[in-house]
């Protein structure tokens, strides 16, 4: 979650930084350029006055020019700024450096000597090494008699711009780094209640109705949601416990009266007229009905026991291996041969409510009691993201329409109506397996018989 959040936030924060830094960096460069140009223009204006005075000095023209040239040389040495004095014919009257002016000064010089306004300076960027050319007119009002050309060094502007850019970068990157560093703790603080709710919901879905979410951490809105979830779980648990208690109590309370009635009916057997076939049939029907009712009550109690244990994660081999001896013994007692093969025994699976071994035990018991075959084969193996435990027999099997009805409550095949049973076993298995995210599959065994397969989810093992 933190990685996904960073993947969303980082581009947005980058765009924000770029959107702020580019205009700010441009403004910084323009400001330092303006400061340099303003300083040099002030100097140029002062020197222009001196140059105009010297050039219009009349008799003392030669002495004035000498003083002007000395002043220009001193200025050039002091500020490391070459200066050229050019008359209206573009003849260089004095040069403090190389007599050849930079090419960038030609066009500006022509404009100034023509009486036009000097061109505004460009923005000086740190990666540009050329000095800044400034051309100032020498004259009075609209009369231009000469021009001064300055090439101002830009190293100081470069340094000042880079320093300010560094400060700007620090001012932007430090908060950005702090924001990124806080993403993790903030995300954990925000999402911890959500993850806890997810775990609690998964536990409740697995049958653990006492699972509660932490309602004391996270934002207030999520705390309220967690408290509401806990109240809902408590209400559901109370309802389910009351229903289970009612079913269990009702089954317990009814078993004694049913047993008493059965005993009373059996006591009537001694008084039956051996010649009265109708009385014998009525007696047998009554005993069968009471046996069936007793079986239904036993099934209700079994269903209650199954549903009181939540689903859980376990290693397949550890939960299936203890049942091997009992399954072999049960088959041997019924005169059946049996094979039990557990592949991928270290696979971790989600057990259905009541336990995977108990579910397999029910399938083996059904195969022994109801199949009417000669052998039972149990095979457990992993298949992709599922773990399959198949119990196959070679008995009478079930027709397709019977397999569709086999998981309905109290349904029994006409082939086994006279065999003890409640019709609840496969119903309970299908329900608890589905609750654990799996399923119960019924299919024909090749060569005849029925194969009942429990399919449960595999829990992926963490890497490392």
C-alpha positions as CSV (number, residue, x, y, z in Angstrom):
1,X,0.0,0.0,0.0
2,X,2.8,2.4,0.9
3,X,4.5,1.6,-2.5
4,X,1.3,2.3,-4.4
5,X,0.7,5.5,-2.5
6,X,4.3,6.7,-3.3
7,X,3.7,5.8,-6.9
8,X,0.8,8.2,-7.0
9,X,2.2,10.9,-4.8
10,X,5.7,11.2,-6.2
11,X,4.6,12.3,-9.7
12,X,2.2,14.8,-8.2
13,X,4.9,16.1,-5.8
14,X,7.4,16.3,-8.7
15,X,5.0,18.3,-10.8
16,X,4.4,20.6,-7.9
17,X,8.1,21.1,-7.3
18,X,8.7,21.7,-11.0
19,X,5.8,24.1,-11.1
20,X,7.2,26.1,-8.2
21,X,10.9,25.9,-8.9
22,X,11.0,26.8,-12.6
23,X,9.2,30.2,-12.2
24,X,11.1,30.9,-9.0
25,X,14.5,30.0,-10.6
26,X,13.7,32.2,-13.5
27,X,12.7,35.1,-11.2
28,X,16.0,34.7,-9.3
29,X,18.1,34.8,-12.5
30,X,16.1,37.8,-13.7
31,X,16.5,39.7,-10.4
32,X,20.3,39.2,-10.3
33,X,20.5,40.2,-14.0
34,X,18.5,43.4,-13.3
35,X,20.8,44.2,-10.3
36,X,23.9,43.9,-12.5
37,X,22.4,45.9,-15.4
38,X,21.0,48.6,-13.0
39,X,24.4,49.1,-11.4
40,X,26.2,49.3,-14.8
41,X,23.5,51.7,-16.2
42,X,24.0,54.0,-13.2
43,X,27.7,53.9,-13.9
44,X,27.1,54.4,-17.6
45,X,24.9,57.4,-17.0
46,X,27.6,59.0,-14.8
47,X,30.3,58.3,-17.3
48,X,28.1,59.5,-20.2
49,X,27.7,62.9,-18.5
50,X,31.5,63.1,-18.2
51,X,32.0,61.9,-21.8
52,X,29.5,64.5,-23.1
53,X,31.2,67.2,-21.1
54,X,34.6,66.2,-22.5
55,X,33.5,65.9,-26.1
56,X,31.8,69.3,-26.0
57,X,34.6,71.1,-24.1
58,X,35.7,73.4,-26.9
59,X,39.2,74.7,-26.4
60,X,40.0,72.3,-23.6
61,X,38.8,69.3,-25.6
62,X,42.1,67.5,-25.6
63,X,42.6,67.8,-21.9
64,X,39.1,66.8,-21.2
65,X,39.5,63.7,-23.3
66,X,42.6,62.7,-21.5
67,X,40.9,63.0,-18.2
68,X,37.9,61.0,-19.5
69,X,40.2,58.3,-20.9
70,X,41.9,58.0,-17.5
71,X,38.6,57.8,-15.7
72,X,37.4,55.1,-18.1
73,X,40.7,53.1,-17.6
74,X,40.3,53.4,-13.8
75,X,36.7,52.2,-14.0
76,X,37.7,49.3,-16.2
77,X,40.4,48.2,-13.8
78,X,38.3,48.7,-10.7
79,X,35.2,46.7,-12.0
80,X,36.9,44.4,-14.5
81,X,34.6,45.8,-17.1
82,X,36.0,46.7,-20.5
83,X,34.7,50.0,-21.9
84,X,34.7,51.5,-25.4
85,X,34.0,55.1,-26.3
86,X,32.6,55.3,-29.9
87,X,31.7,58.4,-31.8
88,X,28.7,58.8,-34.2
89,X,30.7,57.3,-37.0
90,X,31.3,54.2,-35.0
91,X,35.0,55.1,-34.7
92,X,36.5,53.9,-31.4
93,X,37.8,57.0,-29.6
94,X,39.1,55.0,-26.6
95,X,39.3,51.4,-25.6
96,X,40.3,50.1,-22.2
97,X,40.8,46.6,-23.6
98,X,41.0,45.0,-27.1
99,X,40.1,47.7,-29.6
100,X,37.7,45.2,-31.3
101,X,34.3,45.3,-29.6
102,X,32.3,42.1,-29.1
103,X,30.0,41.3,-32.0
104,X,27.0,41.5,-29.8
105,X,27.5,45.2,-29.4
106,X,27.2,46.1,-33.1
107,X,23.5,46.0,-33.4
108,X,22.8,47.7,-30.1
109,X,25.4,50.4,-30.9
110,X,23.7,51.1,-34.2
111,X,20.3,51.6,-32.5
112,X,21.7,53.8,-29.8
113,X,23.7,56.0,-32.2
114,X,20.5,56.3,-34.3
115,X,18.8,57.9,-31.2
116,X,16.7,54.8,-30.3
117,X,16.1,53.5,-26.8
118,X,18.8,51.0,-25.7
119,X,17.7,47.4,-25.8
120,X,16.7,45.7,-22.5
121,X,19.2,43.2,-21.2
122,X,18.8,39.5,-21.6
123,X,18.5,37.1,-18.6
124,X,21.9,35.9,-17.5
125,X,21.9,32.1,-16.8
126,X,24.7,30.3,-14.9
127,X,25.7,28.2,-18.0
128,X,26.3,31.3,-20.2
129,X,29.8,32.6,-20.1
130,X,29.6,35.7,-22.3
131,X,29.7,39.1,-20.5
132,X,26.7,41.3,-20.6
133,X,26.9,44.0,-23.2
134,X,25.5,47.4,-22.2
135,X,25.4,50.4,-24.6
136,X,24.7,53.8,-23.2
137,X,24.2,57.0,-25.3
138,X,26.4,60.1,-24.8
139,X,24.5,63.3,-25.4
140,X,21.8,65.6,-24.2
141,X,18.1,65.2,-24.8
142,X,17.7,63.7,-28.3
143,X,21.2,64.7,-29.4
144,X,23.6,61.7,-29.4
145,X,27.2,62.5,-30.0
146,X,28.8,59.2,-29.0
147,X,28.2,56.0,-27.1
148,X,29.8,54.0,-24.3
149,X,29.9,50.2,-24.6
150,X,30.4,48.1,-21.5
151,X,31.0,44.4,-21.2
152,X,30.0,43.6,-17.6
153,X,31.4,40.3,-16.2
154,X,28.8,37.8,-15.1
155,X,30.7,35.6,-12.7
156,X,29.2,37.3,-9.7
157,X,25.7,36.9,-11.1
158,X,26.4,33.3,-11.7
159,X,27.5,32.7,-8.1
160,X,24.6,34.7,-6.6
161,X,22.1,32.8,-8.8
162,X,23.5,29.4,-8.0
163,X,23.5,30.1,-4.3
164,X,19.9,31.3,-4.4
165,X,19.0,28.3,-6.5
166,X,20.6,26.1,-3.9
167,X,18.6,27.8,-1.2
168,X,15.4,27.4,-3.2
169,X,16.2,23.7,-3.9
170,X,16.8,23.1,-0.2
171,X,13.6,24.9,0.7
172,X,11.6,22.7,-1.7
173,X,13.4,19.4,-1.4
174,X,13.6,19.3,2.4
175,X,9.8,19.6,2.9
176,X,9.3,17.1,0.0
177,X,11.7,14.7,1.7
178,X,9.9,15.2,4.9
179,X,6.6,14.5,3.2
180,X,7.9,11.4,1.6
181,X,9.5,10.2,4.9
182,X,6.1,10.8,6.6
183,X,4.2,8.8,4.0
184,X,5.2,5.5,5.7
185,X,4.2,6.4,9.3
186,X,1.1,8.3,8.1
187,X,0.0,5.5,5.8
188,X,0.5,2.9,8.6
189,X,-1.5,5.1,11.0
190,X,-4.3,5.5,8.5
191,X,-4.3,1.9,7.2
192,X,-3.7,0.0,10.4
193,X,-7.4,0.1,11.4
194,X,-8.3,-0.9,7.8
195,X,-6.0,-3.9,7.8
196,X,-7.2,-4.8,11.3
197,X,-10.8,-4.6,10.1
198,X,-9.8,-6.8,7.1
199,X,-8.2,-9.4,9.4
200,X,-11.2,-9.4,11.7
201,X,-13.7,-9.7,8.8
202,X,-11.7,-12.6,7.5
203,X,-11.7,-14.2,10.9
204,X,-15.5,-13.7,11.2
205,X,-16.0,-15.1,7.7
206,X,-14.0,-18.2,8.8
207,X,-16.3,-18.7,11.8
208,X,-14.4,-16.9,14.5
209,X,-17.3,-14.8,15.8
210,X,-15.3,-13.5,18.8
211,X,-12.8,-11.6,16.5
212,X,-12.8,-7.9,17.2
213,X,-11.2,-5.0,15.4
214,X,-9.0,-2.5,17.3
215,X,-11.1,0.6,17.9
216,X,-8.5,2.6,19.7
217,X,-6.1,3.6,16.9
218,X,-6.3,5.5,13.6
219,X,-8.4,8.4,12.5
220,X,-11.7,9.1,14.4
221,X,-13.8,8.0,11.5
222,X,-12.1,4.6,11.3
223,X,-12.4,4.2,15.1
224,X,-16.1,4.7,14.8
225,X,-16.2,2.2,11.9
226,X,-14.3,-0.3,14.0
227,X,-16.6,0.1,17.0
228,X,-19.6,-0.3,14.7
229,X,-18.0,-3.5,13.2
230,X,-17.4,-4.9,16.7
231,X,-21.0,-4.2,17.7
232,X,-22.2,-5.9,14.5
233,X,-20.0,-9.0,15.3
234,X,-21.3,-9.1,18.8
235,X,-24.9,-9.0,17.6
236,X,-24.2,-11.7,15.0
237,X,-22.4,-13.9,17.5
238,X,-25.2,-13.6,20.0
239,X,-27.8,-14.5,17.4
240,X,-25.8,-17.5,16.2
241,X,-25.0,-18.7,19.7
242,X,-28.7,-18.5,20.6
243,X,-29.7,-20.4,17.5
244,X,-27.1,-23.1,18.1
245,X,-28.0,-23.3,21.8
246,X,-31.6,-23.6,20.8
247,X,-30.9,-26.4,18.3
248,X,-28.6,-28.2,20.7
249,X,-31.0,-27.9,23.6
250,X,-34.0,-28.9,21.5
251,X,-32.2,-31.9,20.2
252,X,-31.1,-32.9,23.7
253,X,-34.5,-32.4,25.2
254,X,-36.2,-34.3,22.4
255,X,-33.9,-37.3,22.5
256,X,-35.1,-38.5,25.9
257,X,-38.9,-38.4,24.9
258,X,-38.1,-40.1,21.6
259,X,-36.1,-42.8,23.4
260,X,-38.9,-43.2,25.9
261,X,-41.5,-43.5,23.2
262,X,-39.4,-46.1,21.4
263,X,-39.0,-48.1,24.5
264,X,-42.8,-48.0,25.0
265,X,-43.4,-49.1,21.5
266,X,-40.9,-51.9,21.8
267,X,-42.7,-53.1,24.9
268,X,-45.8,-53.5,22.8
269,X,-44.0,-56.1,20.6
270,X,-44.8,-58.9,23.1
271,X,-48.5,-58.2,22.8
272,X,-48.7,-58.4,19.0
273,X,-50.7,-61.2,17.5
274,X,-48.3,-63.2,15.4
275,X,-51.0,-63.8,12.9
276,X,-51.8,-60.1,12.5
277,X,-49.6,-58.9,9.6
278,X,-51.1,-55.4,9.7
279,X,-50.2,-54.9,13.4
280,X,-46.7,-56.1,12.7
281,X,-46.3,-53.7,9.8
282,X,-47.6,-50.8,11.9
283,X,-45.2,-51.7,14.7
284,X,-42.2,-51.9,12.3
285,X,-43.2,-48.5,10.7
286,X,-43.4,-46.9,14.2
287,X,-40.0,-48.2,15.2
288,X,-38.5,-47.1,11.8
289,X,-40.0,-43.6,12.3
290,X,-38.6,-43.3,15.8
291,X,-35.2,-44.5,14.6
292,X,-35.3,-41.9,11.8
293,X,-36.3,-39.1,14.3
294,X,-33.5,-40.2,16.6
295,X,-31.1,-40.0,13.7
296,X,-32.3,-36.5,12.8
297,X,-31.7,-35.3,16.3
298,X,-28.2,-36.8,16.3
299,X,-27.6,-35.1,13.0
300,X,-28.7,-31.8,14.4
301,X,-26.3,-32.2,17.3
302,X,-23.5,-33.1,14.9
303,X,-24.2,-30.0,12.8
304,X,-24.0,-27.9,15.9
305,X,-20.7,-29.4,16.9
306,X,-19.3,-28.8,13.4
307,X,-20.3,-25.1,13.4
308,X,-18.9,-24.2,16.7
309,X,-15.3,-24.6,15.5
310,X,-13.9,-21.9,13.2
311,X,-12.0,-22.6,10.0
312,X,-8.2,-22.3,10.4
313,X,-4.9,-22.7,8.6
314,X,-3.0,-26.0,9.0
315,X,-0.4,-28.2,7.4
316,X,-2.3,-30.8,5.4
317,X,-0.1,-33.7,6.4
318,X,-0.2,-32.9,10.1
319,X,-4.0,-32.9,10.2
320,X,-4.6,-35.9,7.8
321,X,-1.9,-38.3,9.1
322,X,-3.5,-39.0,12.5
323,X,-6.7,-40.1,10.7
324,X,-5.0,-42.7,8.6
325,X,-5.1,-45.6,11.2
326,X,-8.8,-45.0,12.0
327,X,-9.8,-44.9,8.3
328,X,-7.9,-48.1,7.6
329,X,-9.4,-49.8,10.7
330,X,-12.9,-48.7,9.8
331,X,-12.5,-50.2,6.3
332,X,-11.0,-53.4,7.6
333,X,-13.9,-53.8,10.1
334,X,-16.3,-53.6,7.2
335,X,-14.3,-56.1,5.2
336,X,-13.1,-53.5,2.6
337,X,-9.6,-52.9,1.3
338,X,-8.3,-49.4,1.5
339,X,-5.4,-47.3,0.3
340,X,-4.5,-43.9,1.7
341,X,-2.0,-41.7,-0.2
342,X,-1.1,-38.1,1.0
343,X,1.0,-36.2,-1.5
344,X,2.3,-32.7,-0.8
345,X,1.9,-33.3,2.9
346,X,3.7,-30.0,3.8
347,X,1.2,-27.8,2.0
348,X,-0.6,-25.3,4.2
349,X,-4.3,-25.2,3.7
350,X,-7.5,-23.6,5.1
351,X,-9.3,-26.2,7.1
352,X,-13.1,-26.2,7.0
353,X,-15.1,-25.6,10.1
354,X,-14.8,-28.8,12.2
355,X,-11.4,-29.8,10.8
356,X,-10.3,-31.3,7.5
357,X,-9.7,-34.7,9.1
358,X,-13.3,-34.8,10.5
359,X,-14.6,-34.0,7.0
360,X,-12.6,-36.8,5.4
361,X,-13.7,-39.1,8.2
362,X,-17.4,-38.4,7.3
363,X,-16.7,-39.2,3.7
364,X,-14.9,-42.5,4.6
365,X,-17.8,-43.4,6.9
366,X,-20.3,-42.8,4.1
367,X,-18.3,-44.9,1.6
368,X,-18.1,-47.8,4.1
369,X,-21.8,-47.6,5.2
370,X,-23.6,-46.7,2.0
371,X,-21.5,-47.6,-1.1
372,X,-21.8,-51.3,-1.0
373,X,-18.4,-51.7,-2.6
374,X,-15.2,-53.7,-1.9
375,X,-12.6,-51.0,-1.6
376,X,-12.1,-47.3,-0.5
377,X,-9.2,-45.1,-1.8
378,X,-8.2,-41.8,-0.1
379,X,-5.8,-39.6,-2.0
380,X,-4.7,-36.1,-1.0
381,X,-2.7,-33.8,-3.3
382,X,-2.1,-30.2,-4.3
383,X,-3.6,-28.9,-7.5
384,X,-2.5,-25.4,-8.2
385,X,-4.0,-23.0,-5.6
386,X,-6.2,-25.8,-4.2
387,X,-5.7,-28.9,-2.1
388,X,-7.9,-31.9,-3.1
389,X,-8.8,-34.9,-0.8
390,X,-10.6,-37.5,-2.8
391,X,-12.5,-40.4,-1.2
392,X,-13.4,-43.0,-4.0
393,X,-15.3,-46.2,-3.7
394,X,-16.3,-48.9,-6.2
395,X,-19.8,-49.3,-5.0
396,X,-23.3,-48.5,-6.4
397,X,-22.6,-44.8,-6.9
398,X,-25.2,-42.1,-7.6
399,X,-27.0,-41.1,-10.7
400,X,-26.4,-37.5,-12.0
401,X,-29.8,-36.3,-10.6
402,X,-29.0,-37.9,-7.3
403,X,-25.6,-36.2,-7.1
404,X,-27.4,-32.9,-7.6
405,X,-29.7,-33.6,-4.6
406,X,-27.1,-35.3,-2.4
407,X,-26.2,-32.1,-0.5
408,X,-29.8,-31.1,0.3
409,X,-30.9,-31.4,3.9
410,X,-32.3,-34.8,4.9
411,X,-32.1,-36.1,1.3
412,X,-31.3,-39.8,1.0
413,X,-30.9,-42.0,-2.0
414,X,-33.7,-44.6,-2.5
415,X,-30.9,-47.2,-2.6
416,X,-29.9,-46.7,1.0
417,X,-33.3,-45.8,2.6
418,X,-33.0,-48.9,4.9
419,X,-29.5,-48.0,6.1
420,X,-29.1,-45.9,9.2
421,X,-28.4,-42.2,8.4
422,X,-29.8,-38.7,8.7
423,X,-29.3,-37.2,5.3
424,X,-27.3,-34.3,6.8
425,X,-23.7,-35.4,6.5
426,X,-23.0,-34.2,2.9
427,X,-25.1,-31.1,3.5
428,X,-22.9,-30.1,6.5
429,X,-19.7,-30.9,4.6
430,X,-20.7,-28.9,1.6
431,X,-21.6,-25.9,3.8
432,X,-18.5,-25.8,6.0
433,X,-16.2,-26.4,3.0
434,X,-17.9,-23.5,1.1
435,X,-17.5,-21.3,4.2
436,X,-13.8,-22.0,4.1
437,X,-13.5,-20.9,0.4
438,X,-13.6,-24.5,-1.0
439,X,-16.2,-26.9,-2.3
440,X,-17.4,-30.5,-2.2
441,X,-17.4,-32.3,-5.6
442,X,-19.3,-35.5,-6.3
443,X,-18.4,-37.5,-9.5
444,X,-18.4,-41.1,-10.8
445,X,-15.5,-43.3,-10.0
446,X,-14.0,-44.7,-13.3
447,X,-15.2,-48.3,-13.4
448,X,-18.2,-47.6,-11.1
449,X,-18.8,-46.1,-7.7
450,X,-18.7,-42.5,-6.3
451,X,-15.8,-40.2,-5.7
452,X,-16.4,-37.4,-3.2
453,X,-13.6,-34.7,-3.3
454,X,-13.0,-32.0,-0.7
455,X,-11.4,-29.0,-2.4
456,X,-9.9,-26.4,0.1
457,X,-7.7,-23.3,-0.6
458,X,-3.9,-23.4,-0.3
459,X,-2.3,-20.8,1.8
460,X,0.8,-19.3,0.0
461,X,3.9,-19.6,2.1
462,X,5.8,-16.3,2.6
463,X,9.1,-16.0,0.7
464,X,12.2,-16.2,2.9
